[in-house]
Amino acid sequence: MPERRKSAFIRATQEAQLQPAPLRAQTEAPPPLQGESTVQSVERGTEDTVPGSRGSTKKTAFKKVSFYLAPEQEDKLSELEAAFWQRHKRRVNRNDIVRYLIDRCDLESLQGL
């Protein structure tokens, strides 16, 4: 059997691997996590996404935070998400709901804990 020709994709891939890699600008490494924390700093150039603040050009740095909800709480969060869609005909992110509630929360509203 005659030898098969290499496809153009394989040829281009092999040529790219033989060429030296371009120099990349060094970026600052993220700070190491302290201990067993589940919080990570994430820099994003996104707009403020709290409902009612559309059109804002405010840049916000978000932190990733993990927390646990009871099944009933998760169901209620899903219901809020669906009800918001039905009333306003636009989607709202679960993160936006939680951020909105945290922004509106004060010490008095935590009396029932």
C-alpha positions as CSV (number, residue, x, y, z in Angstrom):
1,M,0.0,0.0,0.0
2,P,1.3,3.4,-0.8
3,E,2.1,5.8,2.0
4,R,-0.8,8.2,2.9
5,R,-0.3,11.9,2.5
6,K,-0.4,14.0,5.6
7,S,-3.4,16.3,5.9
8,A,-2.9,20.1,5.7
9,F,-4.0,20.4,9.4
10,I,-1.3,17.9,10.6
11,R,1.3,19.5,8.4
12,A,0.5,23.0,9.8
13,T,0.4,21.7,13.4
14,Q,3.8,20.1,13.0
15,E,5.3,23.2,11.4
16,A,3.9,25.3,14.3
17,Q,5.5,23.0,16.9
18,L,8.9,23.3,15.2
19,Q,8.8,27.1,15.3
20,P,10.0,28.9,18.4
21,A,7.2,30.1,20.7
22,P,6.6,33.9,20.6
23,L,7.7,35.8,23.6
24,R,4.8,36.7,25.9
25,A,4.5,39.6,28.3
26,Q,4.9,38.3,31.8
27,T,1.7,38.7,33.8
28,E,1.5,39.0,37.6
29,A,0.8,35.6,39.2
30,P,-2.4,35.5,41.4
31,P,-1.7,35.8,45.1
32,P,-1.6,32.4,46.8
33,L,-4.6,31.3,48.8
34,Q,-4.3,31.4,52.6
35,G,-5.2,28.3,54.4
36,E,-8.2,26.2,53.3
37,S,-10.2,29.2,52.1
38,T,-12.7,28.8,49.3
39,V,-12.6,32.5,48.4
40,Q,-10.6,33.5,45.3
41,S,-10.1,37.0,44.0
42,V,-11.2,37.4,40.4
43,E,-10.6,40.6,38.5
44,R,-13.1,41.2,35.8
45,G,-13.7,44.3,33.7
46,T,-17.5,43.9,33.8
47,E,-20.2,46.3,34.4
48,D,-22.1,46.5,37.7
49,T,-24.9,43.9,37.2
50,V,-27.2,44.6,40.1
51,P,-30.7,44.8,38.7
52,G,-31.8,48.4,38.1
53,S,-28.3,49.6,37.3
54,R,-28.2,48.7,33.6
55,G,-26.1,51.1,31.6
56,S,-23.6,51.6,34.4
57,T,-20.0,51.8,33.4
58,K,-18.7,51.2,36.9
59,K,-16.0,48.5,36.9
60,T,-16.4,45.9,39.7
61,A,-14.0,43.3,41.0
62,F,-15.8,40.2,42.1
63,K,-14.7,37.5,44.6
64,K,-15.8,33.9,44.2
65,V,-17.5,32.7,47.3
66,S,-19.0,29.3,48.0
67,F,-21.9,28.7,50.3
68,Y,-24.5,26.1,50.8
69,L,-28.3,26.3,50.5
70,A,-31.0,24.0,51.8
71,P,-33.1,22.5,49.0
72,E,-36.0,24.7,49.9
73,Q,-33.8,27.8,49.7
74,E,-32.5,26.7,46.3
75,D,-36.1,26.2,45.1
76,K,-37.1,29.7,46.4
77,L,-34.1,31.2,44.6
78,S,-35.2,29.5,41.3
79,E,-38.8,30.7,41.9
80,L,-37.6,34.3,42.3
81,E,-35.6,33.9,39.1
82,A,-38.6,32.7,37.2
83,A,-41.0,35.2,38.7
84,F,-38.7,38.1,37.8
85,W,-38.6,36.8,34.2
86,Q,-42.4,36.6,34.1
87,R,-42.9,40.1,35.5
88,H,-40.1,42.0,33.7
89,K,-39.5,39.8,30.6
90,R,-35.8,39.9,31.2
91,R,-33.5,37.3,32.8
92,V,-31.8,37.9,36.1
93,N,-28.8,35.9,37.3
94,R,-28.9,34.1,40.7
95,N,-25.7,36.0,41.5
96,D,-27.5,39.2,40.8
97,I,-30.3,38.3,43.2
98,V,-27.9,37.4,46.0
99,R,-25.8,40.6,45.5
100,Y,-29.0,42.7,45.5
101,L,-30.1,41.1,48.8
102,I,-26.7,41.6,50.4
103,D,-26.6,45.3,49.3
104,R,-30.1,45.9,50.9
105,C,-29.4,43.9,54.1
106,D,-28.5,45.6,57.4
107,L,-28.1,44.7,61.0
108,E,-31.8,45.1,61.8
109,S,-32.8,42.6,59.1
110,L,-30.5,40.0,60.7
111,Q,-32.3,40.1,64.1
112,G,-34.2,36.9,63.3
113,L,-31.0,34.7,63.0
